[in-house]
Amino acid sequence: MTTETFNFQAEVQQVLKLVIHSLYSNKDIFLRELVSNASDACDKLRFEALQDASLYGDEPGLKIELVADKAARTLSIHDSGIGMSRHELIENLGTVARSGTRKFLDAMAEDKRGDAQLIGQFGVGFYSAFIVADKVSVTSRRAGSDEAWSWHCTGGGNEFTVESAPEATPRGTTVTLHLREDESEYLEDWRLRELVHRYSEHIDFPIRMHAAASDEDKGKDEAPTFETINQASALWTRSRSEITDADYQTFYQHVSHDFGEALSWTHNRVEGNQNFVSLLYVPAKPPFDMLQGGREDRHGLKLYIKRVFIMDAAEQMLPNYLRFVRGVVDSDDLPLNVSRELLQSSRQVERIRGALTKRVLDLLERIASEDNEKYGIFWQAFGNVLKEGVVEDHSNRERILKLLRFPSTLSKTADERVSLDAYIARMKPEQKAIYYITADGWNAARHSPQIEALNKRGIEVLLMHERVDEWMAGYLHEYDGKPLRNAAKGDLGEDLADASDSESNQHRDAEAAPLIERLKALYGDKVKDVKSSRRLVDSPACLVAGEHDMAPHMQRLLAAAGHAMPQSAPSLEINPEHPLLKRFAAESDATAADDLGWLLLEQAQLTSGAALDDAAGFVARVNRLLAIPEA
Ligand code: ADP
């Protein structure tokens, strides 16, 4: 018999090291991961056998068996699932890192704490075996094949070996863990049962262990009998009244590979034109790639058809802005031989997708109305993802708008948020619009000079300080009959033009006219216009973008990301009452006047989150002005 040796791919080696070192405090999860792989393998066989029943051979049963051998210090996890060919053993267990691996390693590198939560959500899979074992063997026979193969690896090494296995090897896969010295607890019957109940209770296949031997049988040499130790039925097919919260949480951990608990869930059976059951969870924490717009194919929404697992199909079954949802959908009507392509174009799937979207929105509305604190947790984790729905989903736009939360100028912290409804409820009686400001960060937003006059009048302003906000806000025009107005764009109009002071304003504008002309001449085409402001109270000047222009901080971010941006010059609004403008008007020294003039614009650029063209020039100007001796 020849034994071949292979090297683990470098990325796989890195994952192995990470898993062993960062998961030690969560080592129990190795069993969940291996049982989960075994269950996936049974799912795959059941699926392939739809086309070719002969794959079952003479063993139709699908099962998972745990056997602990105290003398040999081994724990084996056997499944009668699809199995792996020689080629698959080599590819799947060592040489080809799967697509998300690089992203995962990058995310882990960013997260210096080695956060076990991150790893858990990635799904550590097979390699978690090495948390508790120093040597792992896998013997497998693929369904329908005569050949069986063994794979061996000692945890420390960077290599593994593959050789052929005895012909009598049963269909499926047996993973044998040679437990480390101090891991004897995983040889204990009660401990294994406890873990199966905790993590794998609702797997759709029987998990079996040796039945406890009765006193009579003890000492006899008979082969022990197996008993099923989990419920082994698809949880979602049972009625809600039979399922406890703890059951739902156990199942959540199984579908999501999350260590933590789900925040909430919705379990529904739809009967009529379409018959399907859905069990959808909202997690409490985001997985590592959520906000990068990434979307792991796996661990999202599992599509079953008539109880048979078909594929992970989150992308087809849920809109992108609900990509945080985990769970299962089980349809009675879709054809079992459905392909990914077919799912994409199926009217039936479109209807299910619409129904699932409504379910999730119902659930979020329910949380929001019943439990503010819980909704806060949701919002913290996924609010920025949900905001994409404002742009993406026209048909549910009103409902999504209702779910939005933002801190406002009345909030004490960035986490104290208000809904649009609550904002409207406390609007000033004469106030016409809902005001917001976008900025790169909470402090930048709440200190924006553009909102000074609104603040002074006690008009609340929503502080949209997340990156997605500027983009989303471009699609926010109206809510509940009230226009939404960006306080840093265009003319603030109605709410600041007070009839009683319009005369004094006109007078002020007339006085400021020569000042404005001088500034315009100084700036040239750097600004679109210079105006006397209605917005400012304490600050000397601020930038105001055109109604349809992008905010300066976004222009900067996009330019930094390499997007060629059409540069739309903003207008500068000045506060002629401010001492700085008075000083500019009175300054007789030409250099000092120019310095002051440029500083005015540069300050306004800085507070808007724009970058300065000439930071060194700015510093030189500040220094010249600071060094002017007191008159
Ligand atoms: P994941 O399960 O997240 O894909 P793993 O590291 O757990 O990652 O497993 C890698 C691959 O090895 C699986 O995708 C699967 O193809 C294969 N595999 C693992 N365990 C089994 C098993 N018990 N039976 C069949 N194939 C398996």
Boltz pocket constraint, residues with backbone or C-beta under 6 A from the ligand:
constraints:
  - pocket:
      binder: B
      contacts: [[A, 33], [A, 34], [A, 37], [A, 38], [A, 41], [A, 79], [A, 81], [A, 82], [A, 83], [A, 84], [A, 88], [A, 92], [A, 93], [A, 98], [A, 122], [A, 123], [A, 124], [A, 125], [A, 126], [A, 127], [A, 173]]
      max_distance: 6.0
